[in-house]
Amino acid sequence: MALGLVHFDPDSFPPEAMPCLRCGAETMLRFAGPCPACAQELRAKFHGEARVVEGDEYVPKMNVTPNAVAVKDD
């Protein structure tokens, strides 16, 4: 799905009093999940740095053979 195709109207989902799924404290949330304090704590605890991961070159297994059309000699 392309970005920008889902439209979210915050007024359609007013905050309701519900328990935090992490600490159990009653707080005003639009959707079930962690309270703002727990969310901030989780962001600080599990902060990660973006990096590029180099993958190994694909080497087919020995039992993989090219199809007959690909190796057909004219």
Rosetta blueprint (number, residue, H / E / L):
1 M L
2 A L
3 L L
4 G L
5 L L
6 V L
7 H L
8 F L
9 D L
10 P H
11 D H
12 S H
13 F L
14 P L
15 P L
16 E E
17 A E
18 M E
19 P E
20 C L
21 L L
22 R L
23 C L
24 G L
25 A L
26 E E
27 T E
28 M E
29 L E
30 R L
31 F L
32 A L
33 G L
34 P L
35 C L
36 P H
37 A H
38 C H
39 A H
40 Q H
41 E H
42 L H
43 R H
44 A H
45 K H
46 F L
47 H L
48 G L
49 E L
50 A L
51 R L
52 V L
53 V L
54 E L
55 G L
56 D L
57 E L
58 Y L
59 V L
60 P L
61 K L
62 M L
63 N L
64 V L
65 T L
66 P L
67 N L
68 A L
69 V L
70 A L
71 V L
72 K L
73 D L
74 D L
